[in-house]
Amino acid sequence: MLRALTRRLLKLLLWLILASVLLVLALRWVPPPGTALMIERKIESWGSEQPLELKRQWRPWNELPDSLKMAVIAAEDQKFANHWGFDLGAIQAALQHNQNGGSLRGASTLSQQVAKNLFLWSGRSWLRKGLEAWFTALIELLWSKERILEVYLNSVEWGDGIFGAEAAAQQHFGVGAPYLNRQQASQLAAVLPNPLRWSAGRPDGYILRRSAWIRQQMNQLGGGHYLNQLKPRYPDWWPGWL
């Protein structure tokens, strides 16, 4: 009986692995209709008196401004073009910082944030971190860096019920995402550590200082030229239909 149960569990695990691979592969081309974080926020709102209206509109890569792409990279993951989903140096520094009793610090790359927001739940547990690592590895293997950033910018939370660059641009600045200027893009990136606490459209002194630092970092990274590093580069053995 134990052997039969083990076989069934292994079979179930293999099916789950296959399903996750196929799901991530499909999302290489298909815009995700929503995210796990959006579902979580909606469920949380059911217990409040005021229902939450989710706002999100997909914008493809060529309609997202370079200034916003660079602002997010400068603010959240400056090694995005070069790592394979995990910034080991940042992880080690964060662990050391937390062990020394500092305020809790994370070290998630943009790829890890996409994996978490798209597929998983909030909170801290070894199970969730393990699944996050699995999905991060999958999207790094099956998606281009451009696709990862495209999904990130269309899925990240930018306010209460506000998801993605288009909804954020309209909510905070009254313009579509393609028309964001450099200042507005840097303010959107500046609030990402806690978009439910800070407002990109009504920035306080801290957000203004942080957005100025982000613009400086954008220049140091090479501005829009940095984005050339995100273009897909595949080895000779990679199948052409992918």
C-alpha positions as a Markdown table, in Angstrom:
| # | Residue | x | y | z |
|---|---|---|---|---|
| 1 | Met | 0.0 | 0.0 | 0.0 |
| 2 | Leu | 2.8 | 2.4 | 0.9 |
| 3 | Arg | 4.6 | 1.6 | -2.4 |
| 4 | Ala | 1.3 | 2.3 | -4.4 |
| 5 | Leu | 0.8 | 5.5 | -2.5 |
| 6 | Thr | 4.3 | 6.6 | -3.3 |
| 7 | Arg | 3.9 | 5.9 | -7.0 |
| 8 | Arg | 0.7 | 7.9 | -7.1 |
| 9 | Leu | 2.3 | 10.8 | -5.3 |
| 10 | Leu | 5.3 | 10.7 | -7.7 |
| 11 | Lys | 2.9 | 10.6 | -10.7 |
| 12 | Leu | 0.9 | 13.5 | -9.3 |
| 13 | Leu | 4.2 | 15.5 | -8.8 |
| 14 | Leu | 5.3 | 14.8 | -12.4 |
| 15 | Trp | 1.9 | 15.9 | -13.7 |
| 16 | Leu | 2.2 | 19.1 | -11.7 |
| 17 | Ile | 5.7 | 19.8 | -13.0 |
| 18 | Leu | 4.5 | 19.2 | -16.6 |
| 19 | Ala | 1.5 | 21.5 | -16.1 |
| 20 | Ser | 3.7 | 24.3 | -14.7 |
| 21 | Val | 6.1 | 24.0 | -17.6 |
| 22 | Leu | 3.3 | 24.1 | -20.2 |
| 23 | Leu | 1.7 | 27.1 | -18.4 |
| 24 | Val | 4.9 | 29.1 | -18.3 |
| 25 | Leu | 5.6 | 28.2 | -22.0 |
| 26 | Ala | 2.1 | 29.4 | -23.0 |
| 27 | Leu | 2.5 | 32.7 | -21.2 |
| 28 | Arg | 5.6 | 33.3 | -23.3 |
| 29 | Trp | 3.2 | 34.5 | -26.0 |
| 30 | Val | -0.2 | 34.8 | -24.3 |
| 31 | Pro | -0.8 | 37.9 | -22.1 |
| 32 | Pro | -1.7 | 36.6 | -18.6 |
| 33 | Pro | -5.3 | 37.4 | -18.0 |
| 34 | Gly | -4.6 | 38.2 | -14.3 |
| 35 | Thr | -2.2 | 37.4 | -11.5 |
| 36 | Ala | -2.4 | 35.5 | -8.2 |
| 37 | Leu | -1.8 | 38.7 | -6.4 |
| 38 | Met | -4.9 | 40.3 | -8.1 |
| 39 | Ile | -7.0 | 37.4 | -6.9 |
| 40 | Glu | -5.6 | 37.6 | -3.4 |
| 41 | Arg | -6.3 | 41.4 | -3.2 |
| 42 | Lys | -9.9 | 40.8 | -4.5 |
| 43 | Ile | -10.5 | 38.1 | -1.9 |
| 44 | Glu | -9.1 | 40.3 | 0.9 |
| 45 | Ser | -11.6 | 43.0 | -0.1 |
| 46 | Trp | -14.6 | 40.8 | 0.4 |
| 47 | Gly | -14.2 | 41.2 | 4.1 |
| 48 | Ser | -14.3 | 45.0 | 3.9 |
| 49 | Glu | -17.3 | 47.3 | 3.5 |
| 50 | Gln | -15.9 | 48.8 | 0.3 |
| 51 | Pro | -15.5 | 46.4 | -2.7 |
| 52 | Leu | -12.2 | 46.6 | -4.6 |
| 53 | Glu | -12.3 | 47.4 | -8.3 |
| 54 | Leu | -9.3 | 45.9 | -10.1 |
| 55 | Lys | -7.9 | 48.0 | -12.9 |
| 56 | Arg | -5.5 | 46.6 | -15.4 |
| 57 | Gln | -5.0 | 47.0 | -19.2 |
| 58 | Trp | -2.3 | 45.1 | -21.1 |
| 59 | Arg | 0.3 | 47.2 | -23.1 |
| 60 | Pro | 2.7 | 45.3 | -25.3 |
| 61 | Trp | 6.5 | 45.8 | -25.1 |
| 62 | Asn | 6.7 | 48.4 | -27.9 |
| 63 | Glu | 4.1 | 50.6 | -26.3 |
| 64 | Leu | 5.8 | 50.7 | -22.9 |
| 65 | Pro | 8.2 | 53.7 | -22.7 |
| 66 | Asp | 11.9 | 53.1 | -22.3 |
| 67 | Ser | 12.0 | 55.5 | -19.4 |
| 68 | Leu | 9.7 | 53.3 | -17.4 |
| 69 | Lys | 11.6 | 50.1 | -18.3 |
| 70 | Met | 14.8 | 51.7 | -17.2 |
| 71 | Ala | 13.4 | 53.3 | -14.1 |
| 72 | Val | 12.1 | 49.9 | -12.8 |
| 73 | Ile | 15.5 | 48.3 | -13.6 |
| 74 | Ala | 17.4 | 51.1 | -11.9 |
| 75 | Ala | 15.1 | 50.9 | -8.8 |
| 76 | Glu | 14.6 | 47.2 | -8.4 |
| 77 | Asp | 17.2 | 45.1 | -10.2 |
| 78 | Gln | 20.2 | 46.7 | -11.8 |
| 79 | Lys | 21.8 | 43.4 | -12.7 |
| 80 | Phe | 18.6 | 42.2 | -14.5 |
| 81 | Ala | 20.3 | 41.8 | -17.9 |
| 82 | Asn | 23.1 | 39.6 | -16.6 |
| 83 | His | 21.7 | 37.3 | -14.0 |
| 84 | Trp | 19.7 | 34.1 | -14.4 |
| 85 | Gly | 16.9 | 35.0 | -12.1 |
| 86 | Phe | 18.8 | 35.2 | -8.8 |
| 87 | Asp | 21.2 | 37.9 | -7.6 |
| 88 | Leu | 23.3 | 35.8 | -5.3 |
| 89 | Gly | 25.4 | 38.8 | -4.1 |
| 90 | Ala | 22.2 | 40.7 | -3.1 |
| 91 | Ile | 20.8 | 37.6 | -1.4 |
| 92 | Gln | 23.9 | 37.2 | 0.7 |
| 93 | Ala | 24.0 | 40.9 | 1.6 |
| 94 | Ala | 20.3 | 40.8 | 2.6 |
| 95 | Leu | 20.8 | 37.7 | 4.8 |
| 96 | Gln | 23.8 | 39.3 | 6.5 |
| 97 | His | 21.8 | 42.5 | 7.0 |
| 98 | Asn | 18.8 | 40.7 | 8.5 |
| 99 | Gln | 21.0 | 38.5 | 10.8 |
| 100 | Asn | 22.6 | 41.7 | 12.1 |
| 101 | Gly | 19.3 | 42.8 | 13.4 |
| 102 | Gly | 18.6 | 45.4 | 10.7 |
| 103 | Ser | 15.1 | 46.1 | 9.3 |
| 104 | Leu | 14.0 | 43.1 | 7.2 |
| 105 | Arg | 15.4 | 43.4 | 3.7 |
| 106 | Gly | 14.5 | 41.4 | 0.6 |
| 107 | Ala | 16.7 | 40.7 | -2.4 |
| 108 | Ser | 14.1 | 39.6 | -5.1 |
| 109 | Thr | 15.0 | 40.2 | -8.7 |
| 110 | Leu | 12.4 | 41.3 | -11.2 |
| 111 | Ser | 12.2 | 37.6 | -12.4 |
| 112 | Gln | 11.4 | 36.5 | -8.8 |
| 113 | Gln | 8.8 | 39.2 | -8.4 |
| 114 | Val | 7.1 | 38.1 | -11.7 |
| 115 | Ala | 7.1 | 34.5 | -10.5 |
| 116 | Lys | 5.7 | 35.4 | -7.1 |
| 117 | Asn | 3.0 | 37.9 | -8.3 |
| 118 | Leu | 1.9 | 35.8 | -11.2 |
| 119 | Phe | 1.7 | 32.3 | -9.7 |
| 120 | Leu | 1.9 | 32.4 | -5.9 |
| 121 | Trp | 0.5 | 33.8 | -2.7 |
| 122 | Ser | 2.0 | 36.5 | -0.4 |
| 123 | Gly | 3.7 | 35.6 | 2.9 |
| 124 | Arg | 6.9 | 34.0 | 3.9 |
| 125 | Ser | 7.4 | 30.2 | 4.0 |
| 126 | Trp | 9.9 | 27.7 | 2.7 |
| 127 | Leu | 7.2 | 26.2 | 0.5 |
| 128 | Arg | 6.4 | 29.5 | -1.2 |
| 129 | Lys | 10.1 | 30.3 | -1.6 |
| 130 | Gly | 10.8 | 26.9 | -3.1 |
| 131 | Leu | 7.9 | 27.3 | -5.6 |
| 132 | Glu | 9.1 | 30.9 | -6.4 |
| 133 | Ala | 12.6 | 29.5 | -7.2 |
| 134 | Trp | 11.0 | 26.9 | -9.5 |
| 135 | Phe | 8.9 | 29.4 | -11.4 |
| 136 | Thr | 11.7 | 31.9 | -11.6 |
| 137 | Ala | 14.0 | 29.2 | -13.2 |
| 138 | Leu | 11.2 | 28.3 | -15.7 |
| 139 | Ile | 10.6 | 31.9 | -16.8 |
| 140 | Glu | 14.3 | 32.6 | -17.1 |
| 141 | Leu | 14.6 | 29.4 | -19.3 |
| 142 | Leu | 11.5 | 29.8 | -21.4 |
| 143 | Trp | 11.1 | 33.6 | -21.7 |
| 144 | Ser | 13.3 | 36.4 | -23.0 |
| 145 | Lys | 14.4 | 39.2 | -20.6 |
| 146 | Glu | 12.2 | 41.5 | -22.7 |
| 147 | Arg | 9.2 | 39.2 | -22.0 |
| 148 | Ile | 9.9 | 39.1 | -18.3 |
| 149 | Leu | 10.0 | 42.8 | -18.0 |
| 150 | Glu | 6.9 | 43.2 | -20.2 |
| 151 | Val | 4.9 | 40.9 | -17.9 |
| 152 | Tyr | 6.3 | 42.6 | -14.9 |
| 153 | Leu | 5.3 | 46.1 | -16.1 |
| 154 | Asn | 1.8 | 44.9 | -16.9 |
| 155 | Ser | 1.3 | 43.0 | -13.6 |
| 156 | Val | 3.0 | 44.9 | -10.8 |
| 157 | Glu | 0.8 | 46.5 | -8.2 |
| 158 | Trp | 0.9 | 50.4 | -8.2 |
| 159 | Gly | -1.9 | 51.2 | -5.8 |
| 160 | Asp | -5.1 | 49.9 | -4.3 |
| 161 | Gly | -6.6 | 47.8 | -7.1 |
| 162 | Ile | -4.1 | 49.4 | -9.6 |
| 163 | Phe | -2.1 | 46.8 | -11.6 |
| 164 | Gly | 0.2 | 47.4 | -14.5 |
| 165 | Ala | 1.7 | 50.5 | -16.2 |
| 166 | Glu | -1.4 | 51.5 | -18.1 |
| 167 | Ala | -3.7 | 51.6 | -15.1 |
| 168 | Ala | -1.0 | 53.3 | -13.0 |
| 169 | Ala | -0.3 | 56.0 | -15.6 |
| 170 | Gln | -4.0 | 56.8 | -15.9 |
| 171 | Gln | -4.6 | 56.7 | -12.2 |
| 172 | His | -1.6 | 58.8 | -11.0 |
| 173 | Phe | -1.0 | 61.1 | -14.0 |
| 174 | Gly | -4.0 | 61.0 | -16.2 |
| 175 | Val | -2.1 | 59.8 | -19.3 |
| 176 | Gly | -1.6 | 56.5 | -21.1 |
| 177 | Ala | 1.5 | 54.5 | -20.3 |
| 178 | Pro | 3.2 | 55.4 | -23.7 |
| 179 | Tyr | 3.1 | 59.1 | -22.8 |
| 180 | Leu | 4.8 | 58.9 | -19.4 |
| 181 | Asn | 7.7 | 61.2 | -19.1 |
| 182 | Arg | 11.0 | 60.5 | -17.3 |
| 183 | Gln | 10.0 | 62.2 | -14.1 |
| 184 | Gln | 6.7 | 60.3 | -13.9 |
| 185 | Ala | 8.3 | 57.0 | -14.7 |
| 186 | Ser | 10.9 | 57.5 | -12.0 |
| 187 | Gln | 8.1 | 58.3 | -9.5 |
| 188 | Leu | 6.3 | 55.2 | -10.4 |
| 189 | Ala | 9.4 | 53.1 | -9.8 |
| 190 | Ala | 10.2 | 54.9 | -6.6 |
| 191 | Val | 7.0 | 53.7 | -4.9 |
| 192 | Leu | 7.4 | 50.0 | -5.8 |
| 193 | Pro | 8.8 | 48.9 | -2.4 |
| 194 | Asn | 5.4 | 49.8 | -1.0 |
| 195 | Pro | 2.8 | 51.0 | -3.5 |
| 196 | Leu | 0.0 | 50.8 | -1.0 |
| 197 | Arg | 1.7 | 53.3 | 1.3 |
| 198 | Trp | 3.2 | 55.8 | -1.2 |
| 199 | Ser | 1.6 | 57.5 | -4.1 |
| 200 | Ala | 3.5 | 58.2 | -7.4 |
| 201 | Gly | 1.0 | 61.0 | -8.3 |
| 202 | Arg | 1.2 | 62.7 | -4.8 |
| 203 | Pro | 4.9 | 62.0 | -3.8 |
| 204 | Asp | 6.2 | 63.1 | -0.5 |
| 205 | Gly | 9.8 | 64.3 | 0.0 |
| 206 | Tyr | 11.2 | 60.8 | 0.3 |
| 207 | Ile | 9.7 | 59.7 | -3.0 |
| 208 | Leu | 10.9 | 62.8 | -4.8 |
| 209 | Arg | 14.5 | 62.2 | -3.5 |
| 210 | Arg | 14.3 | 58.5 | -4.4 |
| 211 | Ser | 13.0 | 59.3 | -7.9 |
| 212 | Ala | 15.9 | 61.7 | -8.4 |
| 213 | Trp | 18.3 | 59.0 | -7.4 |
| 214 | Ile | 16.6 | 56.5 | -9.8 |
| 215 | Arg | 17.0 | 59.0 | -12.7 |
| 216 | Gln | 20.7 | 59.3 | -11.8 |
| 217 | Gln | 21.0 | 55.5 | -11.8 |
| 218 | Met | 19.3 | 55.3 | -15.2 |
| 219 | Asn | 22.0 | 57.6 | -16.6 |
| 220 | Gln | 24.8 | 55.5 | -15.1 |
| 221 | Leu | 23.3 | 52.3 | -16.5 |
| 222 | Gly | 23.5 | 53.8 | -20.0 |
| 223 | Gly | 19.9 | 54.9 | -20.4 |
| 224 | Gly | 17.9 | 53.2 | -23.2 |
| 225 | His | 21.1 | 51.6 | -24.5 |
| 226 | Tyr | 20.9 | 49.2 | -21.6 |
| 227 | Leu | 17.8 | 47.7 | -23.0 |
| 228 | Asn | 19.7 | 46.3 | -26.0 |
| 229 | Gln | 21.1 | 43.7 | -23.6 |
| 230 | Leu | 17.6 | 42.4 | -23.1 |
| 231 | Lys | 17.1 | 41.3 | -26.7 |
| 232 | Pro | 16.7 | 37.6 | -27.0 |
| 233 | Arg | 20.0 | 35.7 | -27.7 |
| 234 | Tyr | 19.6 | 31.9 | -28.2 |
| 235 | Pro | 22.2 | 29.2 | -28.6 |
| 236 | Asp | 22.5 | 27.3 | -31.8 |
| 237 | Trp | 20.6 | 24.3 | -30.5 |
| 238 | Trp | 17.5 | 26.4 | -29.5 |
| 239 | Pro | 14.5 | 25.4 | -31.6 |
| 240 | Gly | 13.5 | 28.1 | -34.0 |
| 241 | Trp | 9.8 | 27.9 | -33.3 |
| 242 | Leu | 10.4 | 29.1 | -29.8 |
